[in-house]
Amino acid sequence: MQEILQQLHGIIDRGRRRGKANGRFLLLGSAAMDLLRQSGESLEGRISYLELGPFDVLETGAAAMDPLWVRGGFPRGFLAETDDLSTPWRRDFVRTYLERDIPQFGSRKPAETLRRFRTMLAHNQAPILNAANLARGLAVDGKTIAGNLDLVVDLPVVRRLPAWHRNIGKRLVKSSKFYVRDTGMAHALLGVRDKEALLAHPVVGQTWESFVIETLVTASPDRTEAHYYRTSNGTEVDLLITLPDGELWAVEVKRSSAPKIERGFYSTCADLNPKKAILCLSKKRPLSAGRDD
């Protein structure tokens, strides 16, 4: 129904003249992506956008944190009775999204190329992205990589975390970091089926960092800005949150068998003087203990 937006335009205006309140209609953009693109022009001044992400830990509760991290927050994947049921659903979802939905955004890139691109992103999230290595791995040029990154950020499948860029008298790294926003989708791309397999995987620390950052950004108030901080000499903090009132929080995320606070965290706090300095430490006990803290 391509004409639905124009019809809503008239209905909303007539309702306003009669004193009817806002919020009378709910349009699900994921069900009609072409209409979503048109809505900004057709309903200018009459529409508000709300991003409905997957489940987060504030909704599921802390007791479900591990399943949420492993399976991600999409309802069918998270609520599956077993990991053996969750994994195929997530794998099929990724494939369907790549092959059916992405072309609706005008992208005609081969599905296999996009699958390899997202898999490489899942392997390389958290460190500063080396676009040249990605380009060589996919046998494409840098412009293609930049276009693919813009596409998956806009969808939104991947979060682009920009570098802190304010002038503090130090040379700062300017390249962005990228994270697959739903860790369950990242694990499906990596072939990780359950928590035991994840704890033995080389990307365990990276996907935990992604999970924590996405949780904190999602829980932050509107108009919050998120960055990471890194100087040219390697001083780094995983996440800087600037709240709407300008208050700055520094967050460092660690998951290892012996987590420790790096000197760079203290140096960053001295450089930026954040209102709060937060350490998210997760110490992995020996496997025989059967649990994580």
VMD Tcl script that draws the C-alpha trace (Angstrom):
set ca {
  {0.00 0.00 0.00}
  {2.38 2.67 -1.26}
  {-0.22 5.39 -0.71}
  {-0.60 4.69 3.02}
  {1.78 7.46 4.12}
  {-0.15 10.14 2.23}
  {-3.39 8.84 3.73}
  {-1.90 8.97 7.21}
  {-0.70 12.51 6.52}
  {-4.29 13.68 6.05}
  {-5.70 11.61 8.92}
  {-3.11 12.96 11.37}
  {-3.73 16.58 10.36}
  {-7.51 16.19 10.66}
  {-7.04 14.57 14.06}
  {-4.84 17.42 15.25}
  {-7.50 19.97 14.38}
  {-9.95 17.96 16.48}
  {-7.59 17.84 19.46}
  {-6.63 14.16 19.13}
  {-3.39 13.19 20.86}
  {-0.16 12.05 19.26}
  {0.85 8.40 19.00}
  {-2.22 7.06 17.22}
  {-0.37 4.90 14.68}
  {2.53 2.46 14.92}
  {4.49 1.72 11.74}
  {6.86 -1.23 11.84}
  {9.75 -0.24 9.63}
  {11.26 -3.72 9.46}
  {8.11 -4.97 7.74}
  {8.26 -2.38 4.94}
  {11.73 -0.91 4.50}
  {10.84 1.04 1.37}
  {8.07 2.83 3.25}
  {10.44 3.62 6.09}
  {12.70 5.45 3.65}
  {9.76 7.51 2.41}
  {8.35 8.32 5.84}
  {10.75 11.18 6.58}
  {9.50 13.17 3.61}
  {5.82 12.13 3.61}
  {5.30 12.53 7.37}
  {7.74 15.34 8.10}
  {6.91 16.88 11.46}
  {4.37 14.14 12.15}
  {6.55 11.15 12.95}
  {8.95 10.07 15.70}
  {11.40 7.19 15.34}
  {12.01 4.59 18.04}
  {14.61 1.86 17.62}
  {13.38 -1.39 19.14}
  {16.46 -3.49 19.69}
  {16.71 -7.10 20.83}
  {16.26 -8.03 24.50}
  {18.83 -6.51 26.85}
  {19.89 -7.49 30.35}
  {17.60 -4.88 31.93}
  {14.67 -6.77 30.43}
  {15.84 -10.35 30.99}
  {17.41 -9.87 34.42}
  {20.97 -10.51 35.59}
  {20.31 -14.24 36.09}
  {19.90 -14.62 32.33}
  {23.05 -12.68 31.44}
  {25.04 -15.66 30.18}
  {22.30 -17.02 27.87}
  {21.72 -13.48 26.60}
  {25.41 -13.07 25.86}
  {25.72 -16.44 24.10}
  {22.40 -16.48 22.23}
  {21.79 -12.78 21.75}
  {18.55 -10.91 22.32}
  {16.35 -11.85 19.36}
  {13.32 -13.54 20.95}
  {13.32 -16.81 18.98}
  {17.03 -17.32 19.56}
  {17.06 -16.27 23.21}
  {13.90 -18.13 24.27}
  {14.67 -21.42 22.49}
  {14.48 -24.43 24.79}
  {18.04 -25.55 24.00}
  {21.20 -24.23 22.37}
  {20.70 -26.82 19.63}
  {17.43 -25.10 18.72}
  {18.72 -21.56 19.16}
  {21.78 -21.92 16.95}
  {20.05 -23.02 13.71}
  {17.46 -20.26 14.08}
  {20.15 -17.60 14.46}
  {22.15 -19.01 11.56}
  {19.07 -19.05 9.31}
  {18.14 -15.54 10.43}
  {21.53 -14.20 9.38}
  {21.27 -15.90 6.01}
  {17.73 -14.69 5.39}
  {18.60 -11.16 6.38}
  {21.58 -11.11 4.05}
  {19.85 -12.66 1.05}
  {16.36 -11.13 1.30}
  {16.31 -7.93 3.33}
  {19.59 -6.19 2.50}
  {18.81 -6.00 -1.27}
  {15.75 -3.89 -0.35}
  {18.19 -1.14 0.64}
  {19.50 -1.02 -2.90}
  {22.54 -3.22 -2.26}
  {23.19 -5.77 -4.99}
  {26.28 -7.24 -3.39}
  {26.47 -11.04 -3.56}
  {25.14 -12.70 -0.41}
  {28.31 -14.76 -0.07}
  {30.44 -11.60 -0.10}
  {28.28 -10.01 2.60}
  {28.39 -13.21 4.67}
  {32.19 -13.31 4.52}
  {32.35 -9.61 5.29}
  {30.20 -9.97 8.41}
  {32.10 -13.07 9.50}
  {35.37 -11.16 9.23}
  {33.83 -8.32 11.24}
  {32.78 -10.81 13.93}
  {36.39 -12.02 14.13}
  {37.83 -8.50 14.16}
  {35.45 -6.54 16.41}
  {36.81 -4.59 19.40}
  {40.35 -3.86 18.08}
  {40.76 -0.85 15.78}
  {39.57 -2.08 12.41}
  {42.19 -2.53 9.69}
  {40.09 -1.87 6.59}
  {43.01 -2.67 4.29}
  {43.25 -6.21 5.70}
  {39.51 -6.68 5.22}
  {39.76 -5.46 1.65}
  {42.59 -7.88 0.88}
  {40.71 -10.76 2.50}
  {37.64 -10.10 0.37}
  {39.59 -9.18 -2.78}
  {37.84 -5.80 -3.01}
  {38.94 -2.17 -2.78}
  {38.76 0.19 0.17}
  {35.68 2.01 -1.14}
  {33.75 -1.27 -1.18}
  {34.70 -1.95 2.44}
  {33.62 1.58 3.43}
  {30.29 1.10 1.65}
  {29.71 -2.26 3.33}
  {30.49 -0.76 6.74}
  {28.05 2.10 6.18}
  {25.38 -0.40 5.12}
  {25.63 -2.69 8.16}
  {25.83 0.32 10.51}
  {22.67 1.84 8.99}
  {20.66 -1.40 9.10}
  {21.57 -1.43 12.16}
  {23.58 -4.65 12.47}
  {26.96 -3.23 13.51}
  {27.75 -0.42 15.94}
  {30.38 2.09 14.88}
  {32.17 3.38 18.00}
  {34.03 6.56 17.05}
  {37.27 7.68 18.65}
  {37.27 10.45 21.24}
  {38.28 13.52 19.25}
  {38.40 16.54 21.54}
  {41.56 18.59 21.87}
  {43.33 17.65 25.10}
  {46.88 18.28 23.97}
  {47.62 14.66 23.04}
  {47.81 12.83 19.73}
  {44.68 10.71 19.50}
  {43.83 7.77 17.26}
  {40.98 8.77 14.94}
  {39.88 5.43 13.43}
  {36.56 3.95 14.57}
  {35.95 0.58 16.17}
  {33.12 -1.72 15.08}
  {31.03 -4.23 17.03}
  {28.38 -6.71 15.90}
  {25.54 -5.36 18.02}
  {23.85 -8.68 18.81}
  {26.39 -11.16 20.16}
  {24.12 -14.10 19.30}
  {24.37 -13.14 15.63}
  {28.15 -12.82 15.93}
  {28.38 -16.26 17.51}
  {26.21 -17.73 14.74}
  {28.58 -16.28 12.14}
  {31.54 -17.75 14.05}
  {29.93 -21.19 14.44}
  {29.82 -20.95 18.25}
  {26.97 -23.11 19.56}
  {27.05 -22.79 23.36}
  {28.83 -21.18 26.30}
  {31.44 -23.92 26.63}
  {32.48 -23.47 23.01}
  {32.50 -19.69 23.43}
  {34.78 -19.77 26.49}
  {37.30 -21.75 24.45}
  {37.08 -19.46 21.41}
  {39.71 -16.78 20.71}
  {37.04 -14.06 20.40}
  {35.51 -14.61 23.84}
  {36.96 -11.39 25.22}
  {35.92 -9.41 22.14}
  {32.29 -10.54 22.15}
  {32.08 -9.97 25.93}
  {33.33 -6.42 25.37}
  {30.75 -5.97 22.62}
  {27.99 -7.30 24.90}
  {28.91 -4.95 27.75}
  {29.27 -1.89 25.51}
  {25.96 -2.52 23.74}
  {24.22 -3.01 27.10}
  {25.61 0.23 28.51}
  {24.85 2.28 25.39}
  {21.31 0.87 25.23}
  {20.71 1.71 28.90}
  {21.99 5.27 28.52}
  {19.61 8.24 28.22}
  {18.73 9.77 24.86}
  {21.39 12.10 23.40}
  {24.17 10.21 25.18}
  {27.39 10.07 23.15}
  {29.63 6.99 23.13}
  {33.31 6.87 22.12}
  {36.46 4.95 22.87}
  {39.74 6.64 23.83}
  {43.20 5.83 22.53}
  {46.34 7.93 22.26}
  {49.16 7.41 19.78}
  {51.28 5.78 22.51}
  {48.64 3.12 23.21}
  {46.84 4.55 26.24}
  {43.27 3.31 25.85}
  {39.87 2.96 27.50}
  {37.14 0.82 25.96}
  {34.21 3.19 26.38}
  {33.66 6.86 27.16}
  {30.05 7.83 27.83}
  {29.12 11.50 27.65}
  {25.70 12.01 29.23}
  {23.31 14.71 27.95}
  {24.36 17.08 30.75}
  {28.03 16.72 29.74}
  {29.01 14.35 32.56}
  {31.73 11.93 31.44}
  {32.07 8.27 32.45}
  {35.05 6.05 31.61}
  {34.44 2.29 31.33}
  {37.01 -0.47 30.97}
  {35.89 -4.03 30.14}
  {37.99 -7.09 30.99}
  {37.31 -10.81 30.72}
  {40.21 -13.16 31.34}
  {41.52 -15.80 33.73}
  {43.45 -13.08 35.62}
  {41.97 -9.65 34.85}
  {44.00 -6.66 35.88}
  {43.72 -2.92 35.56}
  {46.15 -1.56 32.99}
  {48.18 1.58 33.57}
  {46.45 3.14 30.56}
  {43.17 3.27 32.46}
  {44.71 5.40 35.19}
  {46.42 7.59 32.57}
  {43.12 8.16 30.78}
  {41.40 9.11 34.02}
  {44.19 11.58 34.70}
  {43.86 13.03 31.18}
  {40.06 13.34 31.10}
  {39.05 13.52 34.78}
  {35.78 11.59 34.28}
  {32.98 11.93 36.82}
  {32.90 8.13 37.17}
  {35.49 5.47 36.34}
  {33.95 2.01 36.01}
  {35.70 -1.35 35.71}
  {33.68 -4.26 34.28}
  {35.82 -7.21 35.32}
  {34.79 -10.81 34.69}
  {37.18 -13.37 36.13}
  {36.95 -16.80 34.57}
  {37.42 -19.54 37.14}
  {38.96 -22.90 36.22}
  {36.55 -25.02 34.15}
  {36.31 -27.54 36.98}
  {34.56 -24.90 39.10}
  {31.73 -24.87 36.60}
  {30.96 -21.15 36.80}
  {32.08 -17.64 35.92}
  {32.15 -14.52 38.09}
}
mol new
graphics top color blue
foreach p $ca { graphics top sphere $p radius 0.5 }
foreach p [lrange $ca 0 end-1] q [lrange $ca 1 end] { graphics top cylinder $p $q radius 0.2 }
display resetview
